[in-house]
Amino acid sequence: MVLLSSVPEPAEGLRALDDGARGYTHAYGVPALLQEVALVIEHGGLWVGPDLLRRLVGSTNAALAAQQAVSKAQSPVAAAPGAGPNAWALLSAREVQVARAVSAGRSNKEVADKMFISERTVKAHLGAIFEKLGVRDRLQLVLRLAASPEPASAPTAEPKP
């Protein structure tokens, strides 16, 4: 089931997904968009618009961070060395910055403005990040990065213009 809304709102989309919908989009979307929605649903995916996706990514990241903080407080033991490669270690310093911003729920435009780069460059970084980590979208990116604790040496400074 896909809910089509003439006035899409994130709260309505979340309710629809909560009630079992596999997709939520604008009722007046162009045919190409509706075909893409159908294809994603047909392949077992979930379709949501960019605003709702940004909210889902941001809230998922916040929830996972809170869960990790509780886990560390209860059991401050490091992950086993054989647990697989740390996702953060696979990324360049600039990709780490993009991944952090995207994981916080920022749009490509917001990331570009914050990092003083073009949206096209953000898309290029995201493509490289998705390929390196074997993920296909922002939500999978958040989940993959949450499974890998950030190394202490990861760059945290704001980029300079």
C-alpha positions in Angstrom: 0.0 0.0 0.0 1.3 3.5 -0.9 -0.4 6.6 0.5 -0.7 9.5 -2.0 -1.4 12.8 -0.4 -2.4 16.1 -2.0 -0.6 18.0 0.8 2.2 15.7 2.1 3.3 16.3 5.7 5.9 14.4 7.6 3.5 13.6 10.5 1.0 12.1 8.1 3.7 10.1 6.4 5.0 8.7 9.7 1.4 7.6 10.6 1.0 6.0 7.2 4.2 4.0 7.6 3.3 3.1 11.2 0.0 1.8 9.8 1.8 -0.5 7.3 2.1 1.6 4.2 5.2 0.9 2.1 5.3 4.3 0.6 4.2 7.9 1.0 4.4 10.6 -1.7 2.6 13.5 -3.4 -0.6 12.5 -5.2 0.3 14.8 -8.1 3.7 13.4 -8.7 4.9 13.1 -12.3 4.4 9.6 -13.8 8.2 8.9 -13.8 8.2 9.5 -10.0 5.2 7.2 -9.4 6.9 4.5 -11.6 10.0 4.8 -9.4 7.9 4.5 -6.3 6.3 1.3 -7.7 9.7 -0.1 -8.6 11.1 0.5 -5.1 8.1 -1.0 -3.5 8.1 -4.0 -5.9 11.7 -4.7 -4.8 10.9 -4.7 -1.2 11.9 -1.1 -0.5 10.2 1.7 1.3 9.5 5.0 -0.4 9.3 8.3 1.4 9.8 11.9 0.2 13.0 13.9 1.0 11.5 15.8 3.9 10.3 12.7 5.7 13.6 10.9 4.9 15.6 13.7 6.4 13.5 13.5 9.6 13.8 9.7 9.7 17.6 9.9 9.2 18.0 12.6 11.9 15.8 10.9 14.4 17.3 7.4 13.7 20.8 8.9 14.2 19.8 10.6 17.5 18.2 7.4 18.8 21.2 5.3 17.9 23.6 7.7 19.5 21.6 7.7 22.7 21.5 3.9 22.7 25.2 3.7 22.2 25.8 6.2 25.0 23.8 4.0 27.3 25.6 0.8 26.1 29.0 2.4 26.7 28.0 3.5 30.2 26.8 0.0 31.1 29.7 -1.8 29.4 32.7 0.3 28.3 34.4 -2.6 26.6 35.6 -1.9 23.0 34.3 -3.9 20.1 36.0 -7.2 19.2 38.9 -6.7 16.8 37.5 -9.3 14.4 34.1 -7.7 14.2 34.7 -6.4 10.7 36.2 -3.2 9.3 35.2 0.0 10.9 33.1 2.0 8.4 34.6 5.3 9.4 38.1 4.0 8.6 37.1 3.3 5.0 36.3 7.0 4.4 38.5 9.9 3.6 38.5 12.9 6.0 36.2 14.9 3.7 33.8 11.9 3.3 33.7 11.6 7.1 32.6 15.2 7.3 29.9 14.7 4.6 28.7 11.4 6.3 28.4 13.1 9.7 26.3 16.0 8.2 24.1 13.7 6.2 23.7 11.4 9.3 22.5 14.4 11.2 19.6 14.8 8.7 21.0 17.6 6.6 20.0 18.0 3.0 22.7 18.1 0.2 22.2 21.8 0.0 22.7 22.3 3.7 25.8 20.1 3.6 27.2 22.1 0.6 26.6 25.4 2.4 28.1 24.2 5.6 31.2 22.8 3.9 31.6 25.5 1.3 31.3 23.1 -1.7 28.8 22.6 -4.4 25.8 20.3 -4.2 27.3 18.3 -7.1 30.4 17.7 -4.9 28.2 16.5 -2.0 26.5 14.1 -4.4 29.9 12.8 -5.6 31.1 12.3 -2.0 27.8 10.5 -1.1 28.2 8.2 -4.1 31.7 7.3 -3.0 30.6 6.8 0.6 27.6 4.6 -0.5 29.9 2.5 -2.7 32.7 2.1 0.0 30.2 1.1 2.7 27.9 -1.0 0.5 24.8 1.0 1.3 22.1 2.4 -1.1 20.6 5.3 0.8 20.9 7.7 3.7 19.0 5.6 6.2 21.3 2.6 5.5 24.2 4.9 5.9 23.1 5.9 9.4 22.6 2.3 10.4 26.0 1.2 9.0 27.9 4.1 10.7 26.1 3.5 14.0 27.4 0.0 14.0 31.0 1.3 13.8 32.2 3.5 16.6 34.0 6.6 15.3 37.8 6.4 15.9 39.2 9.0 18.2 41.3 10.4 15.4 38.3 11.2 13.1 38.3 14.9 12.0 35.7 16.9 13.9 36.7 20.5 13.1 34.4 22.6 10.9 35.7 23.1 7.4 37.2 26.5 6.6 36.1 28.5 3.6 
